[in-house]
C-alpha cells in the first residue's frame, strides 16, 4: 500500500473512521501490526508507510462491510493516480 500525499492520507483517515470494526496496517516483512483506530498507532503506521519503499504494508479489516469501505477508497485512489499520470503525460507531450 502506498499513500502519496496529505490528501490521500486524509482520505484513508476518513475511510478508517467509516469502518465499524478493527482496521490494521500490517508489515509483511516484520509482522508488526498497527491498530489504525488508535491515534498513536495510526501516526506511527503512517510514518512507517511513508518510509515503505518496498510497499510491504498491508491493510487488514475485520468486518466484511468494512472491506467495501476500503475497496472504495483503493478504487478512488487508483482513479485519481491514473488521472494524474494522464495529465502529466499530456503536459510533457
C-alpha positions as semicolon CSV with decimal commas, in nm:
position;residue;x (nm);y (nm);z (nm)
1;X;0,000;0,000;0,000
2;X;0,125;0,347;-0,083
3;X;-0,008;0,686;0,025
4;X;0,146;0,961;-0,188
5;X;0,031;1,289;-0,029
6;X;-0,164;1,456;0,251
7;X;-0,493;1,441;0,059
8;X;-0,462;1,063;0,027
9;X;-0,373;1,038;0,397
10;X;-0,691;1,232;0,481
11;X;-0,893;1,002;0,255
12;X;-0,751;0,699;0,438
13;X;-0,828;0,853;0,779
14;X;-1,186;0,924;0,668
15;X;-1,226;0,566;0,545
16;X;-1,090;0,430;0,876
17;X;-1,347;0,640;1,065
18;X;-1,627;0,496;0,849
19;X;-1,524;0,140;0,937
20;X;-1,714;-0,010;1,229
21;X;-1,465;-0,284;1,309
22;X;-1,095;-0,336;1,362
23;X;-0,865;-0,185;1,097
24;X;-0,490;-0,251;1,092
25;X;-0,185;-0,189;0,881
26;X;0,047;-0,491;0,889
27;X;0,407;-0,512;0,779
28;X;0,450;-0,820;0,563
29;X;0,824;-0,820;0,639
30;X;0,823;-0,782;1,020
31;X;0,469;-0,888;1,104
32;X;0,421;-0,570;1,307
33;X;0,054;-0,476;1,333
34;X;-0,068;-0,118;1,375
35;X;-0,422;-0,061;1,506
36;X;-0,544;0,224;1,284
37;X;-0,832;0,306;1,519
38;X;-0,574;0,410;1,783
39;X;-0,446;0,765;1,716
40;X;-0,090;0,700;1,838
41;X;-0,056;0,376;1,644
42;X;-0,212;0,539;1,338
43;X;0,052;0,816;1,345
44;X;0,328;0,555;1,379
45;X;0,177;0,346;1,097
46;X;0,154;0,647;0,864
47;X;0,517;0,734;0,935
48;X;0,615;0,373;0,859
49;X;0,402;0,380;0,545
50;X;0,578;0,693;0,421
51;X;0,916;0,518;0,455
52;X;0,798;0,190;0,299
53;X;0,978;0,191;-0,036
54;X;0,902;-0,180;-0,091
55;X;0,529;-0,132;-0,038
56;X;0,528;-0,413;0,218
57;X;0,246;-0,269;0,430
58;X;-0,088;-0,446;0,401
59;X;-0,432;-0,327;0,507
60;X;-0,648;-0,558;0,718
61;X;-1,013;-0,513;0,817
62;X;-1,210;-0,746;1,041
63;X;-1,565;-0,687;0,915
64;X;-1,697;-0,768;0,570
65;X;-1,878;-0,435;0,536
66;X;-1,550;-0,255;0,608
67;X;-1,390;-0,432;0,311
68;X;-1,632;-0,239;0,089
69;X;-1,529;0,091;0,251
70;X;-1,160;0,021;0,193
71;X;-1,209;-0,116;-0,159
72;X;-1,396;0,203;-0,244
73;X;-1,100;0,403;-0,115
74;X;-0,850;0,194;-0,313
75;X;-1,059;0,234;-0,629
76;X;-1,078;0,611;-0,581
77;X;-0,702;0,637;-0,520
78;X;-0,631;0,430;-0,832
79;X;-0,859;0,651;-1,046
80;X;-0,701;0,970;-0,914
81;X;-0,349;0,836;-0,971
82;X;-0,435;0,736;-1,330
83;X;-0,583;1,080;-1,393
84;X;-0,269;1,249;-1,257
85;X;-0,045;1,026;-1,472
86;X;-0,252;1,103;-1,783
87;X;-0,233;1,476;-1,709
88;X;0,145;1,459;-1,665
89;X;0,183;1,265;-1,992
90;X;-0,025;1,522;-2,184
91;X;0,166;1,807;-2,024
92;X;0,502;1,652;-2,120
93;X;0,393;1,595;-2,483
